[in-house]
């Protein structure tokens, strides 16, 4: 995706500027509304400019960790979930990345996944427990390939920067909205009566900017998300050489009716499918949707036929949606690749067939990432999962009272 990588680098710089302008507009509006004075507006704009600089630096160096924390993700080691690690390793090699992303699990029953990172050398892939529960190995490989594609195409750097900037704009706008209800109205009315209609007009303009700036920022953020999902699907199909794996995974995700705990407007566009809110259905469509229609993405992948290259995806996209989505240089370098099902894996690397076993395996991996250790009682064979706060302090089995082995982290 040569054009996509270059485009994302340019758009990252543009997003920093555009989000900065919107952030300063919110600061100007907030200063004007609170003080009803041009000097206050300038002070508010200067403060917002300072916030913009701080947030850009934060997005640059800590944005990925902040987004992972917002989602409630826990980093895991290879021994915690070997199958997931093997798949991430395979797709890292297939994508030609020099560094393997860190692997995280999110304690959420809703099936979903996302990737973050400042660049391909400092990236992470996160999947929910619900995703690990419902997908087989081929489907999970398709989802991981899609997320690795976001890293390869530099989408994660763009979306991390835009997401952190959006969060700052929404925060300042929220402060301004609260100020409308508390403390600003009476003073503004007195000032308007004494100074005439000019200040009233300025105050009205401030309110309009205060309301429109986060909406415009949200529209910019959503617009970034939609096209990149098609390109990540194309790259994911090329990495796995099996478009049906990703198509089948998307179909399962589309049929899920489980609401997701993470409903943040900042992280929503980063997931492979739009997070469901309570009472919402997946077939919901709107102009502000963070993702392209899921059914369309599935039809495109299945229309690729017996080939899994970028040219095949572009032909399928033209057939289903009309137009082109892959750049000319990428198409010129695309070579026909025959689609084929992944080779069978060894029994030790296979994902359990039963969803209950997958759920148990994923939950254990998440707990291990959270610092829990597993200890088996020698007397009654009970398997205990010891939280960090109890490690080294729990000496007897709660079930039978027998002596336990050491419950220190080292023993886990």
C-alpha positions in Angstrom: 0.0 0.0 0.0 2.6 2.6 -1.1 0.1 5.4 -1.7 -1.6 4.7 1.6 1.6 4.9 3.6 2.7 8.2 2.0 -0.8 9.6 2.3 -1.0 8.8 6.0 2.3 10.5 6.6 0.9 13.7 4.9 -2.4 13.4 6.6 -0.9 13.0 10.0 0.7 16.4 9.7 -2.5 17.8 8.3 -4.6 16.3 11.1 -2.3 17.9 13.7 -2.8 21.3 12.1 -6.6 20.9 11.6 -7.2 19.6 15.1 -5.0 22.3 16.4 -7.1 25.0 14.7 -10.3 23.4 16.0 -8.8 23.2 19.5 -7.8 26.9 19.4 -11.3 27.7 18.2 -12.8 26.0 21.2 -10.4 27.9 23.4 -11.3 31.2 21.9 -15.0 30.4 22.2 -14.6 29.3 25.8 -12.6 32.4 26.7 -15.2 34.6 25.1 -18.1 32.9 26.7 -16.7 33.0 30.2 -15.4 36.5 30.1 -17.5 38.2 27.4 -14.3 40.1 26.5 -11.9 39.9 23.6 -9.0 39.8 25.9 -10.5 36.7 27.6 -11.0 35.1 24.2 -7.3 35.7 23.3 -6.3 34.2 26.6 -8.5 31.2 26.0 -7.0 30.7 22.5 -3.5 30.9 23.9 -4.3 28.4 26.6 -5.8 26.1 24.0 -2.7 26.4 21.9 -0.7 25.3 24.9 -3.0 22.3 25.4 -2.6 21.5 21.7 1.2 21.4 22.0 1.1 19.3 25.1 -1.5 16.9 23.5 0.6 16.5 20.4 3.7 15.6 22.4 1.6 13.2 24.5 0.1 11.6 21.3 3.6 11.3 19.9 5.1 9.6 22.8 2.4 8.1 25.0 -0.8 8.1 22.9 -0.8 4.3 22.2 -0.5 3.5 25.9 -3.3 5.9 26.7 -5.7 4.3 24.2 -4.9 0.8 25.4 -5.6 1.9 29.0 -8.9 3.5 27.9 -9.9 0.1 26.4 -8.9 -1.8 29.5 -6.3 -3.9 27.7 -3.7 -6.1 29.4 -0.4 -7.1 27.8 0.2 -10.8 27.8 3.3 -13.0 27.3 3.6 -15.8 24.8 3.1 -18.5 27.4 -0.3 -16.9 28.4 -1.9 -17.6 25.0 0.5 -19.3 22.6 -2.0 -19.6 19.8 -2.6 -15.9 19.6 1.1 -15.1 19.8 1.9 -17.6 17.0 -0.7 -15.9 14.8 0.6 -12.5 15.5 4.2 -13.7 14.7 3.0 -15.3 11.4 1.3 -12.1 10.3 4.2 -9.9 11.3 6.4 -12.0 9.0 3.8 -12.0 6.2 3.5 -8.2 6.4 7.3 -7.7 6.3 7.4 -5.8 9.6 10.8 -5.6 11.4 9.3 -5.7 14.9 6.5 -7.8 16.3 3.7 -5.8 17.9 3.0 -6.2 21.6 -0.1 -8.4 22.3 -3.0 -7.4 24.5 -6.3 -8.9 25.6 -9.3 -6.8 26.6 -11.7 -8.2 29.2 -14.9 -7.7 27.2 -17.4 -10.3 26.0 -18.1 -8.3 22.8 -16.0 -9.6 19.9 -13.7 -6.9 18.5 -10.0 -6.0 17.9 -7.9 -2.9 17.3 -4.3 -1.8 16.8 -2.4 1.2 18.1 1.2 2.5 17.8 3.3 5.5 16.9 5.2 3.5 14.2 5.7 -0.1 13.2 8.5 -0.5 15.8 6.3 0.6 18.7 2.9 -1.0 17.9 0.3 -3.2 19.7 -2.5 -5.5 18.7 -5.4 -5.9 21.1 -8.3 -8.5 20.9 -11.2 -9.0 23.2 -12.0 -12.1 25.1 -15.3 -12.3 23.2 -13.3 -12.4 19.9 -11.1 -15.3 21.1 -14.2 -17.2 22.2 -16.1 -17.2 18.9 -13.4 -17.4 16.2 -11.5 -20.4 14.9 -7.8 -20.2 14.0 -8.3 -19.2 10.3 -10.8 -16.5 11.3 -8.6 -15.2 14.1 -5.7 -15.1 11.6 -7.8 -12.9 9.3 -8.6 -10.4 12.0 -5.0 -10.2 13.2 -3.9 -9.8 9.6 -6.3 -6.9 9.3 -4.9 -5.2 12.4 -1.3 -5.8 11.3 -2.3 -4.1 8.0 -3.2 -1.0 9.9 0.3 -1.0 11.4 1.9 -1.7 8.0 -0.1 1.1 6.4 0.7 3.6 9.1 -3.0 3.9 10.0 -2.3 3.5 13.7 0.0 6.5 13.9 -2.6 8.7 12.1 -5.5 7.5 14.2 -3.6 7.6 17.5 -2.7 11.3 16.9 -6.2 12.2 15.7 -7.8 10.3 18.6 -5.8 12.1 21.3 -6.5 15.5 19.7 -10.2 14.7 19.4 -10.2 13.8 23.1 -8.8 17.2 24.0 -11.3 19.0 21.8 -14.2 17.1 23.3 -12.9 17.8 26.8 -12.7 21.5 26.3 -16.1 21.6 24.6 -17.6 19.7 27.5 -16.1 22.3 29.9 -17.6 25.1 27.8 -21.0 23.3 27.7 -21.1 23.1 31.4 -20.1 26.7 31.7 -23.2 27.6 29.7 -25.4 26.1 32.5 -23.4 27.1 35.5 -22.1 30.6 36.2 -21.9 32.4 32.9 -25.4 33.4 32.1 -26.2 36.1 34.7 -23.0 38.0 34.2 -23.3 37.8 30.4 -26.8 39.2 30.5 -25.7 42.2 32.7 -22.8 42.9 30.3 -25.0 42.7 27.3 -27.4 45.2 28.7 -24.6 47.7 29.5 -22.5 47.2 26.4 -25.2 46.8 23.7 -25.8 44.1 21.1 -22.2 43.8 19.8 -21.1 41.7 22.8 -24.3 39.6 22.4 -23.3 38.8 18.8 -19.8 37.8 19.9 -21.2 35.6 22.6 -23.5 33.9 20.2 -20.6 33.3 17.8 -18.6 31.8 20.7 -21.5 29.5 21.5 -21.8 28.4 17.9 -18.0 27.7 17.7 -18.1 25.8 21.0 -20.8 23.5 19.6 -19.5 23.1 16.1 -15.8 22.5 16.8 -16.2 19.0 18.4 -18.7 18.0 15.7 -16.3 19.0 12.9 -13.4 17.2 14.7 -15.6 14.1 15.0 -16.5 14.3 11.3 -12.8 14.5 10.3 -12.0 11.6 12.6 -14.8 9.4 11.2 -13.9 10.2 7.6 -10.3 9.0 8.3 -11.7 5.7 9.5 -13.9 4.5 6.7 -11.6 4.2 3.7 -8.7 2.7 5.7 -10.9 -0.3 6.7 -11.2 -1.3 3.0 -7.5 -1.0 2.6 -6.8 -3.0 5.7 -9.2 -5.8 4.5 -7.3 -5.9 1.2 -3.9 -6.1 3.0 -5.2 -8.7 5.4 -6.5 -10.9 2.6 -3.1 -10.6 0.9 -1.1 -11.5 4.1 -3.2 -14.6 4.8 -3.8 -15.5 1.2 -7.3 -16.6 2.4 -9.9 -13.9 2.1 -12.6 -16.2 3.4 -11.0 -16.3 6.8 -11.5 -12.6 7.3 -14.9 -12.6 5.6 -16.1 -15.4 7.9 -14.8 -13.6 11.0 -16.6 -10.3 10.0 -19.8 -12.3 9.5 -19.5 -13.7 13.0 -18.8 -10.2 14.4 -21.7 -8.8 12.5 -24.1 -11.4 14.0 -23.0 -10.6 17.5 -25.6 -8.6 19.6 -23.3 -8.2 22.7 -22.8 -4.5 23.7 -19.3 -3.4 24.2 -18.0 -1.8 27.4 -15.7 0.6 25.6 -18.1 3.2 24.1 -15.5 6.1 23.8 -15.9 8.3 20.7 -12.1 8.4 20.7 -11.4 4.7 20.4 -14.5 3.6 18.5 -13.1 4.2 14.9 -10.0 2.1 15.8 -11.9 -1.2 16.2 -12.3 -3.6 13.3 -16.1 -3.3 13.7 -18.1 -0.5 15.3 -18.6 -1.2 19.0 -22.3 -1.9 19.8 -24.0 0.2 22.4 -26.8 -1.4 24.6 -29.9 -2.0 22.6 -28.2 -1.2 19.3 -28.1 -3.5 16.2 -25.2 -4.1 13.8 -27.3 -3.2 10.8 -27.6 0.4 12.1 -26.3 2.8 9.4 -25.7 6.5 9.5 -23.7 9.2 7.9 -21.6 9.5 11.0 -20.9 5.7 11.2 -17.3 5.1 12.1 -17.1 2.1 9.7 -18.2 1.3 6.2 -21.1 -1.2 5.9 -20.1 -4.6 7.2 -22.1 -6.5 4.7 -20.3 -4.6 1.9 -16.9 -5.5 3.3 -17.9 -9.2 3.4 -19.2 -9.2 -0.1 -16.0 -7.6 -1.5 -13.8 -10.2 0.2 -15.9 -13.1 -1.1 -16.0 -11.6 -4.6 -12.2 -11.9 -4.8 -12.7 -15.4 -6.0 -9.6 -17.7 -6.2 -7.0 -14.9 -5.9 -5.9 -12.9 -2.8 -3.8 -10.0 -4.2 -4.5 -6.3 -4.3 -5.7 -6.3 -7.9 -8.3 -8.9 -7.1 -9.5 -6.9 -4.2 -9.8 -3.7 -6.3 -11.8 -5.6 -9.0 -14.1 -7.0 -6.3 -14.5 -3.5 -4.8 -15.4 -2.1 -8.2 -17.9 -4.9 -8.7 -19.6 -4.5 -5.3 -19.2 -0.8 -4.5 -18.1 0.9 -7.7 -14.9 2.8 -8.3 -11.4 2.0 -7.2 -9.9 1.8 -3.7 -6.3 0.6 -4.4 -3.7 3.1 -5.7 -2.2 2.8 -9.2 1.3 2.1 -8.1 0.2 -0.7 -5.8 -1.9 -2.2 -8.6 1.1 -1.9 -11.0 3.2 -4.0 -8.6 0.5 -6.4 -7.6 1.1 -10.0 -8.8 -1.6 -12.7 -8.9 -1.6 -14.8 -5.8 -3.7 -17.9 -5.6 -6.0 -18.0 -2.6 -5.7 -21.2 -0.5 -6.8 -22.3 3.0 -4.1 -22.2 5.7 -2.2 -25.4 6.3 -3.3 -27.5 9.3 -1.4 -26.7 12.5 0.0 -29.0 15.1 -2.5 -30.0 17.8 -0.5 -28.1 20.4 -1.0 -24.8 18.4 -4.6 -25.4 17.5 -7.4 -23.3 19.0 -9.9 -25.3 21.1 -13.0 -26.3 19.1 -15.4 -25.6 21.9 -16.3 -21.9 22.6 -16.3 -22.7 26.4 -12.7 -23.9 26.2 -11.7 -20.9 24.1 -13.4 -18.6 26.7 -11.5 -20.3 29.6 -8.2 -20.0 27.7 -8.7 -16.4 26.9 -9.8 -15.5 30.4 -6.8 -17.3 31.9 -4.5 -15.3 29.5 -6.1 -12.0 30.5 -5.7 -12.8 34.2 -2.1 -13.8 33.7 -1.6 -10.4 32.0 -3.2 -8.8 35.0 -0.6 -10.4 37.3 -2.6 -13.4 38.5 -0.8 -16.7 39.1 -2.3 -20.2 39.0 -1.5 -22.7 41.8 -2.9 -26.2 42.1 -3.6 -27.5 45.5 -1.6 -30.8 46.1 -4.3 -32.2 48.4 -7.6 -31.6 46.6 -6.3 -30.7 43.1 -8.2 -27.4 43.1 -6.8 -24.9 40.6 -6.6 -21.5 42.3 -6.1 -18.2 40.5 -4.3 -15.9 42.9 -4.6 -12.1 42.5 -1.4 -10.0 42.9 -2.6 -8.7 46.3 -2.8 -12.2 47.8 0.4 -13.6 46.3 2.9 -14.7 48.9 0.2 -14.4 51.6 -2.1 -17.2 50.8 -0.6 -20.4 52.3 -3.6 -22.7 52.7 -6.2 -23.9 50.2 -9.6 -22.2 50.7 -11.3 -25.4 49.8 -9.6 -28.1 51.8 -7.2 -26.1 54.1 -4.2 -28.0 52.7 -0.8 -26.4 52.5 -0.2 -24.6 49.2 3.0 -24.2 47.2 4.6 -20.7 47.1 2.1 -18.2 45.5 4.8 -15.7 44.7 4.9 -14.4 41.1 8.0 -16.3 40.5 6.3 -19.5 41.3 3.6 -18.8 38.6 
